[in-house]
Amino acid sequence: MRASFFYEFTGSKSPKSKWKFTKVGEPWFCFAGLWRPMPEGDAAFTLLTVDPSEDVAPIHDRQMVVLNRSEWSGWLEQTGNEPDLLRPLPTGSLAVEQVR
């Protein structure tokens, strides 16, 4: 799945605080996910999560797997290194902005 950003929310009462995450130096990025076709013609999918990076940990207890551009083909072509890709990004890879 391709995205330009993702959100996480904090707080226990509405409206919760809203945090926007973007990938530093990249206009968009891809998440690691799994999908399968459904009999109705649609597809079912899920985005994979891992323990949070230091960028995400103050906001949430997990994060979606964000793939670096050099990893996209390895994930899509299932070259055997998929488990190595299921990890948080290095510290400083995500910019964090409170939007609410």
C-alpha positions in Angstrom: 0.0 0.0 0.0 1.3 3.4 -0.9 0.8 6.5 1.3 2.2 10.0 1.9 1.5 9.9 5.7 -0.2 8.0 8.5 -1.9 9.1 11.7 -1.9 7.9 15.3 -4.1 9.2 18.1 -3.5 9.7 21.8 -5.8 10.5 24.7 -8.9 8.8 26.2 -11.5 11.4 25.4 -12.8 12.8 22.2 -11.4 14.7 20.5 -8.2 12.8 20.8 -4.8 14.3 19.9 -3.9 13.5 16.3 -0.3 12.9 15.2 0.8 12.9 11.6 3.8 10.8 10.5 5.7 11.4 7.2 8.9 9.8 5.9 11.8 12.2 6.0 13.0 13.1 2.5 10.3 11.0 0.7 7.1 12.4 -0.8 5.5 8.9 -0.3 6.3 5.5 1.0 4.9 1.9 1.1 3.7 -0.3 3.9 4.2 -4.0 4.1 0.9 -5.8 3.9 -0.8 -9.0 2.8 -3.8 -9.4 0.6 -6.0 -12.1 -0.9 -8.8 -12.1 -3.4 -12.3 -12.6 -2.2 -15.1 -14.5 -3.9 -17.2 -11.3 -4.3 -14.4 -9.9 -6.5 -13.0 -7.6 -3.9 -9.8 -8.1 -1.9 -9.1 -8.5 1.8 -5.9 -7.0 3.1 -4.0 -6.2 6.3 -1.1 -3.9 7.1 1.7 -5.5 9.1 2.8 -3.9 12.4 5.9 -4.2 14.6 7.2 -2.7 17.8 7.4 1.1 17.4 10.6 3.0 16.4 11.8 5.7 18.7 9.9 8.2 16.5 6.6 6.4 17.1 7.0 5.0 20.7 6.0 8.2 22.5 2.7 8.2 20.7 1.8 4.5 20.1 2.8 1.0 21.2 3.2 -0.4 17.7 3.7 0.9 14.1 3.0 -0.2 10.6 5.9 -1.6 8.7 7.2 1.1 6.4 9.5 -0.2 3.7 12.4 1.7 2.3 12.5 2.1 -1.5 15.3 -0.4 -1.8 13.1 -3.0 -0.1 10.0 -2.7 -2.2 10.9 -5.3 -4.8 12.1 -7.8 -2.2 8.8 -7.6 -0.4 6.7 -7.8 -3.6 8.7 -10.5 -5.3 9.1 -12.6 -2.1 12.8 -13.1 -2.5 13.1 -14.8 0.9 14.3 -11.9 3.0 10.8 -10.8 4.1 11.4 -11.5 7.8 14.4 -9.1 7.7 12.0 -6.3 6.4 9.6 -6.6 9.4 11.3 -4.1 11.7 10.9 -0.5 12.7 12.7 2.2 10.8 15.8 3.8 12.3 15.4 6.7 14.6 14.8 10.0 12.7 13.3 8.3 9.6 9.8 9.6 10.4 8.8 13.3 11.0 6.1 13.7 13.6 3.6 16.6 13.8 0.7 17.1 16.1 -2.2 18.3 14.0 -4.9 18.3 16.7 
